[in-house]
């Protein structure tokens, strides 16, 4: 490969600044497939492409971790990648990473919601006790215990990498041995 510039470190920044404002000397470029042109228009949110349902690839069984839409599989040579209708694009690895992030966020929301549900059920049970409505208090006590149990399960899943925290599967495996 031919080297365009060999410079001392202090001169690289100013050269990059100058080159960024100059037009490219090379004309042309690589040929772009029709599929890539459609993908580019999707990424640019071209409404004509979006409303005509012109998609590249085939629909997959997976949903977009960003918007929940269908992910379309695009086989680009040996590379498998995904794109949704509104233009979110992913490699296989980035879909897995995004799914993991979305799942963790959902579990934290579920944990918070269950904890709040348990707290509210406890309050309502205390209120029912004060009114002498023991059957209602019992019902709220059961709801509180159920919410606390579910919250504990989710907490164990979320903290599975913490030292001393065992997952339910690990506990069951230990009990079976």
N, C-alpha and C positions, 0 to 999 in steps of 0.2 A: 504494500500500500504506500502511496506517495504521501509524504508529510507536508502539510501546508506551512506550518510555522514551528520553529524551535525557539523558545523564548525563556528568559529568566522568569521566575515565579512572579515577581513584582510587575511584570509587563503583561501577564495573561489577562488580568481583570480589565484593564483599559482596552486591550484588543477585542475581548469578547463584547464589551460595551459598544465599540465602533462597529463590529461585524453584525451585531443584532439590529442595527439601524440601516444597514446597507442591503440593497436587493441582492438576491442570490445570483451568482454567476452562471450556475447550471440551469439549463432550460429543460423542460420535459419532466421526466420522472419515470416511475415504474407504472406499468399498466394496472389499472384498478378494475376489478371484476364488477359486474352489475350488482351482485349481492353486496359487495363492500360499499358501493354507492348508496344502496338502499339502507344499509346499516348506518352509514354516516348521516343520512337524512333523518333516520330515527333518532340518533343521538343528538341531532340538532333540533329535535322536536318539530320536524316538518309535519304539519297537520295533514297535508294531502296524503302522505305515506301512512300516517296513523289512521286516518279515516277510511282509507281504501283497504285496510287490513293486509297490506303488503308486508309479509314477513319473510325473513331469511331463516332457513333451517326448518326443523320440525318441532312441534310442541312436545315438551317433555312432561314428565309426571311431577316436576318440581315447581315450586312457587318462588317468586322473587323475594329475597329476604328484605328488600327495601320497601316494596310497594304491595307485595302479595299477589301480583299478576303472574300469569303463566310464563315460565322461562322457556325460551326456544333454544333447542340444541343446534349448535353450528359446528359441523365437522370441518375444520380448516386444515387440510393435510392430516398430519398426525395429532394436531391440537384440537381438543374438544373444548368448546367454550359456550357460554350461555348469554342470552340477551332477552330482556322482557319487552313488552309492547311499547313502554314509554322510554326505552333506551338504556336502562341500567344494564351494565355489561359485567360479566364475571368469568374468570377461569374456574376450573373445577375446584382448585384449592381455595379460591376466594369465596365460592359458594359455601363450601364447608365452614370456613372461618366466619362468614356472615351468619350462617344458620346457627352456629354455636353462640355467637354474640346475642342473636335474637332470642334464642332459647334461654340463655342465662338471664337476660333482662325480663323475660316473661316469668321465670321462676321467682325472681326477686319481687316482682309485682304480686304474684300469687302469694308469696310468703307474707308480704305486708298486708294484703287483703285478708288473709286467713287470721293473722294476728289481730287486726282491727275487728274482724267478725267475732273472734273469741272475746275480746274486750267488751264489745257491745252486748254479746250474749250474757256475759257475767253481770254487767250493769242491769240488764233486764231481769235476770234471775234474782238479783238482790231486791229490785223493786217489787217483783212478784212475791218474794218472801215477806216483805214489809206489809203487803196488802193481804197476806194470808192465802194467796193463790198458789198453794204448794204444787199442784199438778202442772201449772204453767212454769213455775220456778224449776221444776224437775226437767221440763222440756228444754228450757234455756240452758240449764246445767249440761244436759246431753249435747246440745249444739256447741257449747263452749268446749267441752272435752273433745268432740269430733274435730273442731277447727284446730285446737291445739295439737292433736295427734297428726293431722295432715300437715300443719306448719312444721312440726318436728321432722317429718319425712322429707319435706322439701329442704329444710335447713341442712339436713344430713347430706342431701345430694349436692347442694351448693357448697358445702364445706368439706367435700370428700377429699380434697387435697391437703386439708389442714392436719397436722400431726395429732393423733389420738382420736380422730373422728372416723368412724367406720360407716360404710354405706349399709343399707338394709340387706343388699345381696351378700356383703361380706359377713354380716352378722348371721344370716341364715346359713351360709356355708360353714361358719364355725360351729353352729348348733348341730349341723348334720354330720360333723366329723367326730 
